[in-house]
Structures are given as structure tokens and as C-alpha cells.
Amino acid sequence: MSEIDLPEDHPRYQSLLTRHRIEEGVEKGITSKQGLIAEGRGEAFDYLLGERTIKSADAAERAAAAQLLLADHPVLSVNGNVAALVAEEMVDLADAVDADIEVNLFNRTPERMEAIAAHFREHGVTEVKGLTADGRIPNLSHERAKVDADGIGAADVVLVPLEDGDRAEALGEMGKTEIVIDLNPLSRSAQVAAIPIVDNIIRAIPNMTAHARELQDEDEARLQEIVDAFDPETALQAAEAAIRDGELA
Ligand code: ATP
């Protein structure tokens, strides 16, 4: 079945679309089998959230947009699930906040690195980072530690959607300001982030771009105010409360 054959009036259209894109990602060699499992976990949390962007997530997305606009060297990290689900939307966000895109894989293979880089090149990115791998994240085993020295290695702010908890922690220890997108507010990645966004990446990225475009002419002091007004603990608690007590849509 192709994307256009999915019935748009189906009550679970977005979920069907997501599954379809991930399946296609696996077929194209972009997404790993582990990525399929990660998607299943995410879907369960999204179901409990009512498959919507809750208020605290929208505030996190606005703070994240402000943080990316303030950054000297922002990098958007992408993996196989991100590439399959929101490649075009990631390119738009990179354009709105003037960020680099770097491929960063938990299960790193040269074939998948190249397939994902090629996928982003097809979406118009001229320089996809991550293939040089001449930098290292301290305190991680060899393959998982690899980054580009002039990409994530030199970044002050990194967006790491769907990141593994260990690596999110190690990046934080390097002094990077981390923005994490993860539907599980209890995951370690969300817990260590300066700005945790508990939302489906499919909704989060376009909303961050919309906020960034709206905020692009604000001065630094105003952007800093938006970042400072955001509290990660409160946002995580609000997301957990929505999952535990929320009404199902
Ligand atoms: P941690 O180590 O941080 O506790 P993990 O390594 O156990 O997490 P994985 O199994 O790698 O987590 O799963 C990836 C995470 O990505 C899950 O927490 C899942 O909720 C989240 N996730 C999956 N799909 C999406 C999506 N479309 N949007 C946002 N988050 C997602």
C-alpha cells in the first residue's frame, strides 16, 4: 500500500501513516529493525497522550525554537526513524534556525549512514554531517561515541530526537545544551534534557519550525526570556500527569 492509499478519514490515520513510513524506511535500508521496536513504544505513549500536542509540549517546542535561534552552532541529530518519518520537516527546521544536520546512529553501519545521508541529500541538504566521524563523545564505547568534530563535536545546542539514554547523558556531560524529543517522559533521555519535548516527532518538528519563524525577528533578550521561563521538571510532570490521568481521545 502506498501513502496515498491510506484512508484519510480513518480515526487512526496518523498512526497508520507513521507505521507505513517506518516500514518503508526499513525496506529502503534507512531504518533498523530496532527502530521498529522504538516506534511501537512511542505509539503506545502517544495513544495515552491522546495523539495530540499537549500544552506543556507546545511550550517546550517554543522554548526549543528560541534556544536554537540563540545558538552559535546548533546541530540537528537524525537517525533512521527520524529520516523515515520527518526528513522534509527536519530540513525546513534546519533552514529556519540555520542549523546543520548530522546523522548519528545507535546501530552504526556504513550502509545505513550512507542511505540516510543520501535521503537527506535528496531532500536538498548539501552538506550532511556525521560521515567523517573524526570526533568522539567521551565515556561511550567506540561506535556509539562517533561524531563529526565540526558538527555535534563543536555544537553548543543539539536537538537529539529519539536518542538513547546513555548517549543523551554523555552529550549533556560534554556541556551541550540538549533538546530531546521523546514520547516517554520517564525515559532517561527526556530526564537529562535541558528542554524535553514529550510529543510525537511528527507533530513536534513542524510546530518548532512554526515557532522559530514567528520568533525569528525577536531580540536575544526576548529569546532568552522564553528559554528561562521554561522549566524541564514542570514540563515532564505535566506530560506524566496527562498520560496517567488524561482522557483518551
Ligand atoms: P532510554 O534509554 O532513554 O530510557 P530507550 O533506549 O529505552 O530509552 P528506545 O527503545 O531506544 O528507548 O526507544 C526510543 C524512544 O523513542 C522511546 O522512549 C519512544 O517512546 C520514543 N519514540 C518512538 N517513536 C517516537 C516518535 N515518533 N516521536 C517521539 N518519540 C518517539
Boltz pocket constraint, residues with backbone or C-beta under 6 A from the ligand:
constraints:
  - pocket:
      binder: B
      contacts: [[A, 37], [A, 38], [A, 39], [A, 40], [A, 41], [A, 42], [A, 43], [A, 45], [A, 85], [A, 162], [A, 163], [A, 164], [A, 165], [A, 166], [A, 181], [A, 182], [A, 183], [A, 184], [A, 186], [A, 187], [A, 188], [A, 189], [A, 190], [A, 199], [A, 200], [A, 201], [A, 202]]
      max_distance: 6.0
